[in-house]
């Protein structure tokens, strides 16, 4: 039996220009408004047999606002950014440009003292691959970084592909298949 896992990127918690590493802020006013606008499209996903979320405040709040009553999954937490946590990329690059360059160039490094990108992708992929085949449909609200990591893992893409995936708030991807064999499903636009 094939699984159907739909990942929903959490609504925003701050201005997209002020995104911070490993940000634990709750939804802001714009985020709540975006959830209301996207609700007609996203609420039907709550019919899934299993509903999960990242343990972050904005992921939980997004799932609750959509009526999913999601169960937090520690494996869906954002990448551990160590001492860079709470800072923007621009702030870190101004102080540690060589460390940022190393981090962007090699998925196995963690100059911030946290989790290497490769380990993050493998952790998220491990969660995906541990879903029992009889789970049927699953919806999970997670940080955009988690959605990117799941996509890279599922498609068996090289880790640097992570940097080429843009996940906007409240966007969705659907993966179908089974552990070790995933497919990206793109929805057709009704017309």
N, C-alpha and C positions, 0 to 999 in steps of 0.2 A: 504494500500500500504506500502511495506517495504522500509525503507531508506537504503542506502548504504553509509557509511561514511568511507573514507580511510584517515588515518592520516599518514603523511609523517614527519619523524623526520628531523629537519633542519640540514644542513651541518655544519661541525665544524667551530668554530671561534677561536680556540686555540688548542694547543696540548692537547690531551685527558688526559695527565698526569697533566696538569695545569688547569683543569676545575674549574671554580669559581662559587660560588653561585650567582644566579640571574645575570648572565653575559650578558651585553649589547653590547659586542664587535661585529663588523661586521665579515663577512666571511673572513678567512685568505686565503692565496694562496692555501694551501692544500684543504680547503673547496671548493674553486672554481673548482679545479681540480677534486675533487670527484663528484661535480655536473655534470661536463662534462662527466665523465665516466658513471654515473647513468642515464643520460638524456634519452637514448633510452628506458629504462625501465619505467621511471617516467613521461615523457612528455605525454603519452597517458592518464594519469589520469586527465589531464587538460580538457578533454572532459566532465567532470562533470558539471551538471547544476550550481552548486554553488562552488566557490573556496575561501577559507579563509586562514588566517594565524594568528599566534601569533603576537603581536605587536613588537617583538624584531627585531633588525636590521638583524640578521642572518636568521630568519624565513622569513621575507619579501624578503630579497635578494635571498634566495633559491627559493621561489615561483616565483619571477620575472624571475630568470634565467631559470626556467623550463617553462616559458611562461604562467603561471597560472593567472597573473594579480589578485592576491588575495586581498580580503578585510580583513583588520586587525580586529580581534575580541578581545576586552579587556578581556573577560572571558577566553581566551586561553593564557593569560600571565603566565609566570613562577610563581612558589611559591614565595611569599614575604618572604625573609629571614632576614628582619630586619637588625640588626647591623652586621650580618655575610655576608651581601651582598658584593661581590667583593673579598671574601677570599676563599681559598681552604679549604676542610674538614680537611686536615692535619694542616693547620695554626690555625683553630678554635680549633681543638682537643688538640693542644699543650697549648693553653691558657685557654680553658674552657672544660676540659675533662668530668666533671660531667654533664654539660649542654648538651654536645653532646650525652652522654649516655642516658640522660632523653629524648632527642628529638628522638633518634632512638628507644627507648622502648615504648613510649606512643604517639600515633598519635594525641592526643588532646592537647599536650603541644607545646609551642613555646618559649623556653628559649631565643631565639634570638630577641624576641619582634616583630616578624612578624606574618605570617600566619601558624597556625598548619597544619600538613599534612592532617588530616581529613577534615578540612575546604577547603583545596586546592582540594582534591579529589571530594568533594561535589560541589565545584564551577565549576570544569571542567565537572563533570557529569551533572550539571544543564544546561550547554551549550548544551551538547549532547542531553539531554532530551527535550530541548526547540526547537529542529529542527522540523518544521512542517512535518507531514507524507507525504505531497505531494511534498517535496523538491527533491525527487528522489536520484540522486547521488551527493555526496559532497566530495570534497577533501580539506584537511586542513593541512598546513605545520605548525608544532609547535615544541617547545622545547622538547627534549627527556623526560623531567620530566612530561610534559603535556600529552604526549602519554602514559606514564606509568600510570598516574592518570586516564586517560580515560579507559584504559584497566581494571584497578582494579574496577572502578565504574561499567563498563558495565557487568563484570562477577560477580558482587556482592561479590567480594572476600574481606576477612578481610583486613583492612588497612595495616597491616604489610607485606602483600603480595607485596606491592609497592617496598620494598627493594629487592625482589627476581626477579624483572623484569629488564632485561638489554635491553636498546634501543640504538642501534648504529646509528650514523649519516646516514641519507638517507634510513633508514629502514622504512618499512610500516606495518601497521596493518589495516585490514578492519573489521568494525563492521556492521552487518546488523540487521534489525529489526525495532523497533519503540520505542518511549519513554517508559522507564520502562522495556523493554524487548529486550535485545541486545544479539547478538550471535557473536562470534569470527569466522571469515572466514579465513581459511588458504589456500593460493594459491598452486595449484599443480605445480610441476616443469615439464615443457614440455620435452618430451624425446622420 
